[in-house]
Amino acid sequence: MVSYPKKTSAEWFIDQLNVKNAKLVAFLLVLGFIGYHGILHLRYGPDSCTWLLTSGRYKGDHEWQPYGCMLHKYSKTDARRCLRYLAFWGKYNSFAFIGDSRLEQLYEYFISVLKTRLDLDTSYSTVDHRLPNYTYVDSKLKLSVTFMWSDDVSKTMVDQFRAWERSDRPPSVIVASTGLQLVRNRNVTELMLEEYKRNLTRLVQPIDSLAARNTRVLWKLLESVDASAMAEDEKISNRDIDAYNSAAMEILRHSAARVWGAARLVAAGAGAGAGGDGGEGGARGASGEGASRGGASRTALRHCAQILLNMFCNDHMNFNDGSCCAQPEPYTQLQMLTFALFSLCAVVAALRAAWSWSQKLRLRADGYAPVGAKPPEQRPSPAAALARLGAIVAYFYLCDRTNFFMKENKYYSEWSFWLPVGYVFALGLFFTDDSRSSRILHRNQTDEWKGWMQLVILVYQVTGASKVLPIYMLVRALISAYLFLTGYGHFYYTWKTGDTGLVRYLRVIFRLNFLTVVLCLTMNRPYQFYSFIPLVSFWYTLLFVIFALPPHLAPSSAHTVESRPYQYLYVALKIIGLLTIVTVLYMSEVFFQKIFVTRPWKALFVNSDDDIHQWWLTWKQDRYSMAFGAIFAAGYLMAQRHGLLDDNHRGNLFTPGVSLSAALAAFMAIGGYVTFTFLCSGAAECDEVHSYVAFLPIVGYVILRNVSGSLRARHSALFAWFGGVTLELFASQSHIWLAADTHGVLVLVPGAPVLNLMATSYVFVFAAHELRDLTAAVLPHAVPDDWRLALRNLAIFLAVLVPIGVHDGMF
């Protein structure tokens, strides 16, 4: 009997580092984050308005990031559109500011965001306080913005709140703040603080009454001062300011008022001080000067105005990048029905597992025991696979269609993009391995290529680097390269096998679209939302139809130039036909739209606004990329057949001189494309030229990657692993890594951006890998080997889509 040495603890630990255990850790992390955020909601409430007004930080681009929600940047057009929309529905937009010079500056800046004329009316000056009450009115917007001077919680302020309480039409938003004059004029004592608290207590009852009538009352905390910038005669202490702020929070926490503490953080981060109160300094503070002495800086005023507009408008305008104070979209009946079907699959899978377990127990009770090695792990049954899929997409829904988890705006800087890209390539080069083949674009190499492209695209998405034109164009080249590989791969397969059967087509389409269709049903998003998947599916379908039509290509092993001389002619005719169809569709956008807006397939090509323009732009950017891939594959196979190219060895493809010339030409092609991305003037111009020259950097990369035998015979195992899950990463990134329809990022670990990115990325990657395995488990049942059974299943699927299409107006 052979005895095996016992594994050491280190060997045992290394054995545990596998994908299965990594997925288990990801599952436990998800449960932990659900519990953590559930506790946060129980303790602080689920209202993102509280997060918006309470806390936040400045990002590296000097933009304000509220705690846990996304801030939309309102332009003048956006702000007026919001107010016009509310006015249309009969709402009177009334804002009231009551307080001292600091609040007066915010009032002036706020109306400057809303006013259409560029010149500021002198009646809004902050210099003269003898006529302190101003009102800006815009009848078209049903808008009234009022400022009332009050440097203390005096009888004037209390009477004004009570007047608003008795009014038939109280303000929509009231912003109050005072106390700076008290700090400036008198030494703060316990007696003064008690008097201040008593006066604030008189505001509680009218505030509660106003809040009951849907008026939002904000108490803006006093900002800290910069002691080094104050004049010698100024005696303002940040300790005194903190004492007044603490007093306000102590009293107002028992009322319906919201304490606006984020305004103080905004001012502190913007370098604002409050050395003086009013006068010339106050006027300068509103215009961006004298921020250190007279008031808030223009940066602080801008962010405070944005916070107010986000609080007031987000729930009505539904901007994708503005989740603060916005309610999540309601679920639909189709979503509920889809999750009910997943739940049914879970019940069936549980019953089957219970039955199997009971049978094993019965066998053991009868004296039977399993003999031999542990049987290999099998794929889950269709019911179990769908149940696990339902659990994963439920997590998708929780992340992206609810406010349970937090979301933040993207942040771009040169370092935030290029540094992660550098890390990615450093890791990829570290995990290199020998390839199983030495051929050009063999499986390991294409998976590696897809993997590193996918990782770069993910960095591009999470950092919002699309605003930088050269980076945008380089990523467009990566998308074109993916389509190039798709054209290359499918032509290569057709040439080698001659297989253009229905089962082959349905399996590829199922592999491409299964997860996407599930996400469309559960996330309530149109098919075009996952733009890359429809793009690849369309081009594959067009290529498949062209090669499926007669004359057919025979398998390469069954023909030679002598036996079947017309095979090359067939290839040329089919590729010319592909290019002709593409050119005809491109020549007229009107004709293009007539083709693609025809029912019932219109729903596959329009976005949620029933607009096909985005599909037109995406389609034409890469209209030749798949054809380039097919042409390259044809040229490569012919060169290989005629002995012009031999890659069946691990040596260099060409002689040293030819190899050097090829590498130089490849560098020139890539360098020329990069130069072009810097020279073109705009995205539209770049996209137009890109469709014709996209093959240059792609073919250049292929040459550089394969001309050397030592490079061709090795690959990055890490990149190849990611290349195996590119479709799942493409489809799921919008929901469990990014947020708000790709406009923001998901936050599982608030307050720690780097740790949060690591946590969300870990869960995202292994969820995508599990989704790939589940798709593979369902595929043979959905598309069997028998074409008749595959056709039957397709008919069932289309029958299920009919009522959905009727409901959505597809027919």
C-alpha positions in Angstrom: 0.0 0.0 0.0 1.4 3.4 -1.1 1.6 6.0 1.6 1.6 9.7 0.8 3.4 12.3 2.9 1.2 14.6 4.9 1.0 18.1 3.5 2.6 20.9 5.5 0.4 23.8 6.7 2.0 26.0 4.0 1.1 23.5 1.3 -2.4 23.2 2.7 -2.8 27.0 2.7 -1.7 27.3 -0.9 -4.2 24.6 -1.9 -6.9 26.7 -0.4 -6.1 29.6 -2.7 -8.5 28.7 -5.5 -11.4 30.3 -7.3 -14.0 28.3 -5.3 -12.8 29.6 -2.0 -12.3 33.1 -3.4 -16.0 33.1 -4.4 -16.9 31.9 -0.9 -15.0 34.8 0.6 -16.7 37.2 -1.8 -20.1 35.8 -0.7 -19.2 36.3 3.0 -18.1 39.8 2.2 -21.4 40.6 0.6 -23.3 39.3 3.7 -21.0 41.4 5.9 -21.5 44.6 3.9 -25.3 44.0 3.8 -25.3 43.7 7.6 -23.0 46.8 8.0 -25.1 49.0 5.8 -28.3 47.7 7.4 -27.0 48.9 10.8 -26.1 52.3 9.3 -29.6 52.6 8.0 -31.1 51.6 11.3 -29.0 54.1 13.2 -28.9 57.1 10.9 -31.9 56.5 8.6 -31.9 55.8 4.8 -32.5 59.5 3.8 -29.6 60.6 1.6 -30.6 64.2 2.2 -29.2 63.8 5.7 -25.9 62.6 4.2 -25.9 65.5 1.7 -26.3 68.1 4.4 -24.2 66.5 7.1 -20.8 65.4 5.8 -18.5 65.0 2.8 -15.0 65.7 1.6 -13.1 67.3 -1.2 -11.8 65.0 -3.9 -8.5 65.4 -5.7 -10.2 67.5 -8.4 -11.3 70.0 -5.7 -15.0 69.1 -6.2 -17.2 68.4 -3.2 -18.2 64.8 -2.6 -21.1 64.3 -0.2 -21.0 61.4 2.1 -22.7 58.4 0.4 -24.5 60.0 -2.5 -23.8 61.6 -5.8 -23.9 65.4 -6.4 -25.1 66.6 -9.8 -23.4 69.7 -11.1 -26.3 72.0 -11.9 -25.7 74.5 -14.7 -27.9 77.6 -15.1 -29.8 75.7 -17.7 -30.3 72.6 -15.5 -31.4 74.8 -12.5 -34.0 76.7 -14.6 -35.2 73.6 -16.3 -35.9 72.1 -12.8 -37.8 75.2 -11.6 -39.7 75.4 -14.9 -40.7 71.8 -14.6 -42.0 72.3 -11.1 -43.8 75.5 -12.1 -45.5 73.6 -14.9 -47.0 71.2 -12.3 -48.3 74.1 -10.2 -45.5 74.3 -7.6 -44.5 77.7 -6.4 -40.7 77.8 -6.0 -40.0 79.9 -2.9 -36.6 80.2 -1.1 -36.0 82.2 2.0 -32.7 83.1 3.5 -32.6 84.7 7.0 -29.4 85.5 8.8 -26.2 87.6 8.7 -23.7 88.6 6.0 -22.4 85.1 5.4 -25.9 83.9 4.4 -26.4 87.1 2.4 -23.4 86.1 0.3 -24.9 82.7 -0.3 -28.2 84.3 -1.3 -26.5 86.5 -3.9 -24.6 83.6 -5.3 -27.7 81.4 -5.4 -29.7 84.0 -7.4 -26.8 84.5 -9.7 -27.1 80.8 -10.7 -30.7 81.3 -11.5 -30.7 84.7 -13.2 -30.5 84.9 -17.0 -29.0 88.3 -17.3 -25.3 88.6 -16.7 -25.2 92.0 -14.9 -26.0 91.9 -11.2 -28.6 94.4 -10.1 -27.2 96.9 -7.6 -30.2 96.4 -5.3 -28.6 93.2 -4.3 -25.4 94.7 -2.9 -24.1 93.5 0.4 -22.5 96.9 1.3 -25.5 98.7 2.7 -27.5 97.0 5.4 -30.0 99.8 6.0 -32.4 98.2 3.6 -31.5 94.6 4.4 -34.4 92.7 2.9 -34.2 91.7 -0.8 -36.4 89.6 -3.0 -35.7 88.2 -6.4 -38.7 87.2 -8.4 -39.0 85.3 -11.7 -42.7 85.0 -12.7 -41.9 82.6 -15.6 -40.5 80.1 -13.1 -42.9 81.0 -10.3 -39.8 81.7 -8.3 -39.2 83.9 -5.3 -35.9 84.1 -3.5 -35.9 86.4 -0.4 -33.1 87.4 2.0 -33.9 88.9 5.4 -31.3 90.4 7.7 -31.0 89.1 11.2 -27.7 89.0 13.1 -29.1 87.2 16.1 -32.0 84.8 17.0 -34.0 87.9 17.8 -37.6 88.7 18.0 -37.4 89.7 14.3 -36.4 86.1 13.3 -38.9 84.5 15.6 -41.7 86.7 14.3 -40.7 86.0 10.7 -40.9 82.2 11.3 -44.3 82.6 12.9 -45.4 84.7 9.9 -44.3 81.9 7.6 -46.2 79.5 9.8 -49.4 81.5 9.4 -48.9 82.1 5.6 -51.1 80.3 3.1 -48.0 79.7 0.9 -44.9 79.3 3.1 -41.5 79.0 1.4 -40.4 75.7 -0.1 -37.0 76.0 1.5 -35.8 78.2 4.5 -32.1 78.6 5.2 -31.3 80.2 8.5 -28.0 81.0 10.1 -26.8 83.6 12.6 -24.4 84.1 15.5 -21.3 85.5 13.9 -22.1 89.0 15.1 -22.5 87.7 18.6 -19.1 86.0 18.5 -17.5 89.1 17.1 -18.9 91.7 19.5 -18.9 89.9 22.8 -16.9 87.4 24.8 -18.9 84.2 24.8 -20.0 83.1 28.3 -22.3 80.4 29.6 -25.0 83.0 30.2 -24.9 84.1 26.6 -25.1 80.5 25.3 -28.1 79.8 27.6 -29.8 82.9 26.2 -29.0 81.8 22.7 -30.5 78.4 23.4 -33.7 79.9 24.9 -34.1 82.0 21.7 -33.6 78.9 19.5 -36.2 77.0 21.5 -38.8 79.6 20.5 -38.1 78.6 16.9 -38.8 74.9 17.4 -42.6 75.1 17.3 -42.9 77.1 14.1 -40.2 75.0 12.4 -42.1 71.8 13.2 -45.3 73.4 11.9 -43.6 74.5 8.7 -42.0 71.0 8.2 -45.4 69.4 8.5 -46.5 71.5 5.5 -43.5 70.2 3.5 -41.2 73.2 4.0 -37.6 72.3 4.4 -35.9 74.3 7.1 -32.1 74.2 7.2 -29.9 75.7 9.9 -26.5 76.5 8.5 -23.7 76.1 11.0 -21.2 78.9 11.4 -17.9 78.4 9.5 -14.6 78.5 11.2 -12.3 81.5 10.7 -8.7 81.8 9.6 -7.1 83.5 12.6 -3.9 84.3 10.6 -5.9 86.4 8.1 -7.8 88.5 10.6 -7.1 92.1 11.5 -5.5 92.8 14.8 -8.7 94.4 16.2 -10.8 91.3 15.3 -11.5 89.0 18.2 -13.2 85.9 16.9 -12.3 82.5 18.3 -13.1 79.2 16.6 -13.7 77.8 20.1 -16.6 80.4 20.5 -17.9 79.5 17.0 -17.9 75.8 18.0 -19.8 76.6 21.2 -22.6 78.4 19.3 -22.7 75.6 16.7 -23.0 73.0 19.5 -25.8 75.0 21.1 -27.7 75.1 17.9 -27.3 71.4 17.3 -28.4 70.6 20.9 -31.6 72.5 20.5 -32.5 71.9 16.9 -32.0 68.1 17.0 -35.4 68.1 18.8 -37.1 69.9 15.9 -37.8 69.1 12.3 -35.0 71.4 11.1 -32.0 69.9 9.3 -28.6 71.0 10.6 -26.5 72.0 7.6 -23.1 70.9 8.8 -21.7 70.2 5.4 -21.6 73.9 4.6 -19.0 74.4 7.3 -16.9 71.6 6.0 -17.2 73.0 2.5 -15.9 76.4 3.6 -13.1 74.9 5.6 -11.9 72.8 2.7 -12.1 75.8 0.4 -9.8 77.9 2.6 -12.6 80.3 3.7 -12.5 82.4 6.8 -14.9 84.6 8.6 -12.8 87.3 10.0 -15.2 90.1 9.5 -18.9 90.6 9.2 -20.4 92.5 6.3 -19.1 95.8 5.0 -16.6 95.9 2.2 -15.2 92.5 3.1 -18.6 90.9 2.7 -19.0 92.4 -0.8 -15.6 91.1 -1.8 -16.3 87.7 -0.4 -19.3 87.2 -2.7 -17.2 88.0 -5.7 -14.4 85.7 -4.8 -12.1 88.2 -3.1 -11.4 88.7 0.5 -12.4 85.2 1.3 -10.0 85.0 4.2 -11.4 88.0 6.0 -14.9 89.0 4.8 -16.6 85.7 4.1 -16.9 82.5 2.2 -14.8 82.0 -1.0 -16.5 81.7 -4.3 -15.6 78.0 -4.3 -17.5 77.5 -1.0 -20.5 79.5 -2.3 -20.6 77.4 -5.5 -20.6 74.1 -3.6 -23.2 75.3 -1.1 -25.5 76.5 -4.0 -25.0 73.1 -5.6 -26.0 71.4 -2.4 -29.2 73.4 -2.2 -30.1 72.7 -5.9 -29.4 69.0 -5.4 -31.6 68.9 -2.3 -34.5 70.7 -4.1 -34.3 69.3 -7.6 -32.8 65.8 -7.7 -36.0 63.9 -6.9 -37.8 65.7 -9.7 -35.2 65.7 -12.4 -33.8 62.2 -12.0 -30.3 63.1 -13.3 -28.3 59.9 -13.4 -25.3 61.5 -11.6 -27.5 63.0 -8.9 -28.6 60.4 -6.3 -28.6 62.7 -3.2 -32.2 63.3 -2.1 -33.5 61.2 -5.0 -35.8 58.3 -4.5 -34.9 55.0 -6.3 -37.1 54.2 -9.3 -40.1 52.0 -8.5 -40.0 48.3 -9.4 -42.1 47.0 -12.3 -44.4 44.0 -12.6 -41.9 42.4 -15.0 -39.1 42.7 -12.4 -41.3 41.1 -9.7 -42.3 38.3 -12.0 -38.7 37.6 -13.0 -37.6 37.4 -9.4 -40.6 35.2 -8.6 -39.4 32.7 -11.3 -35.9 32.8 -9.8 -37.5 32.1 -6.4 -39.4 29.2 -7.8 -36.2 27.7 -9.2 -34.6 28.1 -5.7 -37.5 26.1 -4.2 -37.2 23.4 -6.8 -33.4 23.2 -6.3 -33.8 23.0 -2.5 -36.4 20.2 -2.8 -34.1 18.3 -5.2 -31.1 18.8 -2.8 -33.2 17.6 0.2 -34.4 14.5 -1.8 -30.8 13.6 -2.8 -29.6 14.1 0.8 -32.4 11.9 2.2 -31.5 9.2 -0.3 -27.9 9.2 0.8 -29.0 8.9 4.4 -31.2 6.0 3.6 -28.4 4.2 1.8 -26.1 4.7 4.8 -28.8 3.5 7.1 -29.1 0.3 5.0 -25.3 -0.3 5.4 -24.1 1.1 2.1 -21.2 3.5 2.0 -19.5 5.2 -0.9 -16.3 3.4 -2.0 -13.3 4.9 -3.8 -12.2 8.5 -4.4 -14.5 11.5 -4.2 -16.4 11.9 -7.4 -15.5 14.9 -9.5 -17.5 18.1 -8.9 -20.3 18.3 -11.4 -22.0 21.4 -12.8 -25.2 22.4 -11.0 -28.6 21.5 -12.4 -30.5 24.1 -14.4 -32.8 24.8 -11.5 -29.8 25.2 -9.1 -27.9 27.4 -11.6 -30.9 29.7 -12.1 -31.4 29.9 -8.3 -27.8 31.0 -7.8 -28.2 33.4 -10.7 -31.3 34.8 -9.1 -29.4 35.4 -5.8 -26.6 37.2 -7.7 -28.9 39.5 -9.7 -30.8 40.2 -6.4 -27.5 41.6 -5.2 -27.3 43.6 -8.4 -30.7 45.0 -7.7 -29.8 45.9 -4.2 -26.6 47.7 -5.3 -28.0 49.7 -8.3 -31.8 50.0 -8.1 -32.0 50.9 -4.4 -30.4 53.4 -2.0 -29.3 50.6 0.3 -25.7 50.9 -0.6 -24.0 54.3 -1.1 -22.8 55.8 -4.3 -20.3 58.5 -5.1 -19.3 60.6 -8.1 -16.4 59.5 -10.3 -13.1 61.3 -10.0 -10.5 61.7 -12.7 -6.9 62.8 -12.6 -3.8 61.8 -14.6 -2.6 59.8 -11.6 -5.9 58.1 -10.8 -6.0 56.7 -14.4 -2.4 55.9 -15.3 -1.3 54.6 -11.9 -3.8 51.7 -11.8 -3.1 51.0 -15.5 0.6 50.7 -14.5 -0.3 48.4 -11.6 -2.4 46.2 -13.9 0.4 45.7 -16.4 3.0 45.1 -13.7 0.8 42.3 -12.2 0.1 40.9 -15.6 3.8 40.6 -16.5 4.5 39.0 -13.1 2.1 36.1 -13.8 3.5 34.8 -17.1 3.4 31.2 -18.3 4.3 29.0 -21.3 1.6 28.9 -23.9 0.1 25.6 -25.2 0.5 26.8 -28.8 3.0 28.8 -30.8 0.5 29.9 -33.5 -0.3 33.6 -34.1 -3.3 34.7 -32.0 -3.7 31.3 -30.3 -6.3 30.9 -27.6 -4.0 31.8 -24.7 -2.9 34.9 -26.5 -6.4 36.1 -27.5 -7.6 35.6 -24.0 -4.6 37.5 -22.7 -5.4 40.4 -25.1 -9.0 40.5 -24.1 -8.1 40.4 -20.5 -5.7 43.4 -20.4 -8.0 45.4 -22.6 -10.9 44.7 -20.3 -8.9 45.8 -17.3 -7.8 49.0 -18.9 -11.5 49.7 -19.9 -12.6 49.1 -16.3 -10.0 51.6 -15.1 -11.2 54.0 -17.8 -14.8 53.6 -16.6 -14.3 53.9 -12.9 -12.2 57.1 -13.2 -14.4 58.8 -15.8 -11.5 59.3 -18.1 -13.8 59.7 -21.2 -13.4 63.5 -20.8 -9.8 63.2 -22.0 -9.9 62.9 -25.8 -6.7 60.9 -26.4 -7.6 58.4 -23.7 -11.2 58.2 -25.1 -9.8 57.4 -28.5 -7.3 54.8 -27.2 -10.2 53.0 -25.5 -12.2 53.2 -28.7 -9.2 51.4 -30.3 -9.5 48.7 -27.6 -13.2 48.2 -28.4 -12.3 47.9 -32.1 -9.7 45.4 -31.2 -12.3 43.2 -29.4 -14.5 43.3 -32.5 -11.5 42.6 -34.7 -10.8 39.5 -32.6 -14.5 38.5 -32.9 -14.3 38.7 -36.7 -11.0 36.9 -36.7 -12.2 34.1 -34.4 -15.4 33.4 -36.2 -13.9 33.5 -39.7 -11.1 31.2 -38.5 -13.6 28.7 -37.0 -15.8 28.8 -40.2 -12.7 28.2 -42.4 -11.5 25.3 -40.3 -14.8 23.6 -39.7 -17.2 24.9 -42.3 -19.8 24.9 -39.5 -22.5 27.5 -40.2 -25.3 25.5 -38.6 -28.2 26.9 -36.4 -26.9 25.2 -33.2 -23.5 27.0 -33.5 -25.2 30.3 -34.1 -27.6 30.0 -31.2 -24.9 28.9 -28.8 -22.8 31.9 -29.5 -25.7 34.3 -29.3 -26.8 32.6 -26.0 -23.3 32.9 -24.6 -23.2 36.6 -25.5 -26.7 37.5 -24.4 -28.0 35.3 -21.6 -26.7 37.5 -18.8 -27.7 40.6 -20.6 -31.3 39.5 -21.1 -31.6 38.6 -17.5 -30.3 42.0 -16.5 -32.7 43.7 -18.8 -35.6 41.9 -17.1 -34.4 42.4 -13.5 -32.7 45.9 -13.8 -35.5 47.4 -16.0 -33.0 48.6 -18.6 -33.2 48.5 -22.4 -31.0 46.1 -24.4 -29.0 49.1 -25.7 -28.0 50.0 -22.2 -25.4 47.2 -22.4 -24.1 48.7 -25.7 -21.1 46.5 -26.3 -23.2 43.3 -26.1 -25.7 44.4 -28.8 -22.8 45.6 -30.9 -20.9 42.3 -30.8 -24.2 40.3 -31.3 -25.2 42.4 -34.4 -21.8 42.0 -36.1 -21.6 38.3 -35.4 -25.1 37.8 -36.7 -24.3 39.7 -39.9 -21.0 37.8 -40.4 -22.8 34.5 -39.7 -25.6 35.1 -42.2 -23.2 36.1 -44.9 -21.1 33.0 -44.5 -24.2 30.8 -44.0 -25.6 31.8 -47.3 -24.6 29.8 -50.4 -22.0 29.2 -51.7 -20.8 27.6 -48.5 -17.2 27.2 -47.4 -16.0 23.6 -47.0 -13.8 22.6 -44.0 -10.2 23.5 -44.8 -9.1 19.9 -44.4 -11.4 18.9 -47.2 -10.2 21.3 -49.9 -7.0 22.4 -51.6 -6.3 24.9 -54.4 -6.6 22.0 -56.9 -9.7 20.3 -55.6 -11.8 23.3 -54.7 -10.2 26.3 -56.5 -13.3 28.5 -55.9 -13.1 28.6 -52.1 -10.9 31.7 -52.1 -13.3 33.4 -54.6 -16.2 32.6 -52.2 -14.3 34.2 -49.3 -13.6 37.3 -51.4 -17.2 37.6 -52.5 -18.5 37.2 -49.0 -16.2 39.8 -47.5 -17.0 42.2 -50.3 -20.6 41.6 -49.6 -20.1 42.4 -45.9 -18.3 45.7 -46.8 -21.0 46.6 -49.3 -23.8 46.2 -46.8 -21.9 48.2 -44.2 -21.2 51.0 -46.7 -24.8 51.1 -47.9 -26.1 51.4 -44.4 -23.6 54.1 -43.6 -24.3 56.3 -46.7 -27.7 57.3 -45.4 -28.6 57.8 -41.7 -32.3 58.0 -42.7 -32.1 54.7 -44.5 -30.2 53.2 -41.5 -32.9 54.4 -39.1 -35.7 53.0 -41.3 -34.1 49.6 -41.1 -33.5 49.6 -37.4 -36.6 51.2 -36.1 -38.8 48.7 -37.9 -40.9 46.7 -35.4 -40.6 44.3 -33.7 -36.7 44.5 -33.6 -36.8 48.3 -32.9 -36.7 47.6 -29.1 -33.2 46.0 -29.6 -31.7 49.2 -31.0 -33.3 52.2 -29.2 -32.5 53.5 -25.7 -34.9 54.2 -22.9 -35.9 57.5 -24.6 -36.9 55.6 -27.7 -34.0 57.2 -29.6 -31.8 55.3 -32.1 -29.1 58.0 -32.4 -26.8 56.3 -29.9 -26.9 53.0 -31.7 -26.1 54.9 -35.0 -23.0 56.5 -33.4 -21.8 53.3 -31.8 -22.4 51.3 -35.0 -20.6 53.6 -37.3 -17.6 54.0 -35.1 -16.6 50.4 -35.6 -18.4 49.5 -38.8 -15.3 48.0 -40.4 -13.6 46.5 -37.3 -15.1 43.0 -37.6 -14.5 43.0 -41.4 -10.8 43.9 -40.7 -10.6 40.9 -38.4 -12.1 38.6 -41.1 -9.7 39.9 -43.7 -6.7 39.5 -41.5 -7.8 35.9 -40.7 -8.2 35.1 -44.4 -4.8 36.6 -45.2 -3.1 34.8 -42.4 -4.6 31.4 -43.3 -3.7 31.8 -47.0 -0.2 32.8 -46.1 0.1 29.8 -43.9 -1.3 27.4 -46.5 1.0 28.7 -49.3 4.1 28.5 -47.1 4.6 32.2 -46.8 4.3 32.0 -43.0 5.3 29.2 -40.6 4.3 29.6 -36.9 4.4 26.0 -36.0 7.6 26.5 -34.1 8.8 28.7 -31.2 11.3 30.6 -33.3 10.9 34.0 -34.9 8.5 34.3 -37.8 10.9 36.0 -40.2 14.6 36.5 -40.8 16.2 39.1 -38.5 16.1 41.8 -41.2 12.4 41.2 -42.0 11.5 40.9 -38.3 13.2 44.3 -37.6 11.4 45.9 -40.5 8.0 44.5 -39.4 8.6 45.6 -35.8 9.5 49.1 -37.0 6.4 49.3 -39.2 4.3 48.1 -36.3 5.7 50.8 -34.0 5.0 53.4 -36.7 1.4 52.3 -37.0 0.8 52.4 -33.3 2.7 55.7 -33.0 0.8 57.2 -35.9 -2.6 56.4 -34.3 -1.5 57.8 -30.9 -0.3 61.0 -32.7 -3.7 61.2 -34.5 -5.5 61.0 -31.1 -3.7 64.1 -30.0 -4.1 66.1 -33.2 -7.8 65.6 -34.0 -9.9 68.5 -32.8 -12.9 66.8 -31.4 -14.6 63.5 -30.6 -16.8 63.6 -33.7 -13.9 64.2 -36.0 -11.8 61.5 -34.3 -14.6 58.9 -34.4 -15.1 59.5 -38.2 -11.4 58.9 -39.0 -11.1 56.1 -36.4 -13.4 53.7 -38.3 -11.0 53.8 -41.3 -7.6 53.6 -39.4 -8.5 51.4 -36.4 -6.8 48.4 -38.0 -3.4 50.2 -37.8 -2.7 49.9 -34.1 -4.4 46.5 -34.0 -2.3 44.9 -36.7 0.7 46.7 -35.3 0.1 45.1 -31.9 -0.4 41.6 -33.5 3.0 42.0 -35.2 4.8 43.1 -32.1 3.2 40.4 -30.1 4.0 37.6 -32.5 7.1 38.4 -34.5 9.4 37.2 -31.7 9.1 33.5 -30.9 9.9 33.9 -27.3 7.1 36.4 -26.9 4.7 34.3 -29.0 5.3 31.2 -26.9 4.5 32.9 -23.6 1.4 34.7 -22.2 0.1 36.3 -19.0 -2.0 33.8 -17.1 -3.6 36.6 -15.1 -4.7 38.5 -18.2 -5.9 35.3 -19.9 -8.0 34.5 -16.8 -9.7 37.9 -17.0 -10.1 37.4 -20.7 -12.3 34.4 -20.0 -14.9 36.5 -18.2 -14.9 39.7 -20.4 -18.5 39.4 -21.3 -19.7 39.1 -17.7 -17.4 42.0 -16.7 -18.8 44.1 -19.5 -22.4 43.4 -18.6 -22.2 43.5 -14.8 -19.9 46.5 -14.3 -22.8 48.9 -14.5 -24.5 47.4 -11.5 -22.1 46.1 -8.9 -19.0 48.1 -9.5 -20.1 51.4 -11.0 -23.5 52.9 -10.0 -26.3 55.1 -11.3 -26.1 53.8 -14.8 -22.3 54.0 -14.9 -22.2 57.7 -13.8 -20.9 57.0 -10.4 -19.2 54.3 -8.3 -20.6 51.9 -5.8 -19.6 52.5 -2.1 -19.4 49.5 0.2 -16.7 51.0 2.5 -17.6 54.6 3.1 -14.8 57.1 3.8 -12.0 54.9 2.4 -11.9 55.2 -1.4 -8.9 52.9 -2.0 -10.2 50.2 0.3 -13.7 50.5 -1.2 -12.3 50.1 -4.7 -10.5 46.9 -3.6 -13.6 45.5 -1.9 -16.0 46.3 -4.8 -13.5 45.0 -7.3 -13.0 41.7 -5.5 -16.8 41.0 -5.3 -17.3 42.2 -8.8 -14.7 40.0 -10.4 -15.7 36.8 -8.7 -19.4 37.4 -9.2 -18.6 37.8 -12.9 -16.7 34.5 -12.8 -19.6 32.7 -11.1 -21.9 34.2 -13.7 -19.8 32.7 -16.5 -19.9 29.3 -14.8 -23.7 29.5 -14.4 -24.1 30.5 -18.1 -22.0 27.5 -19.1 -24.2 25.3 -16.9 -27.5 26.5 -18.5 -26.1 26.6 -22.1 -26.4 22.9 -23.0 -30.0 22.8 -21.7 -31.0 26.0 -23.5 -29.3 25.1 -26.8 -29.1 21.3 -27.1 -27.0 19.5 -29.8 -30.1 18.6 -31.7 -31.2 21.5 -33.9 -34.8 20.6 -33.6 -34.7 20.9 -29.8 -32.7 24.1 -30.1 -35.4 25.5 -32.4 -38.1 24.4 -30.0 -36.4 26.3 -27.1 -36.0 29.3 -29.3 -39.7 29.2 -30.1 -40.5 29.0 -26.4 -38.3 32.0 -25.7 -39.9 34.1 -28.4 -43.4 33.1 -27.1 -42.4 34.3 -23.7 -41.2 37.6 -25.2 -44.4 38.2 -27.1 -46.5 39.4 -24.1 -43.5 41.4 -22.9 -43.2 43.0 -26.3 -47.0 43.8 -26.5 -46.8 45.4 -23.1 -43.8 47.5 -24.1 -45.2 48.5 -27.5 -42.9 46.4 -29.7 -45.7 45.3 -32.0 
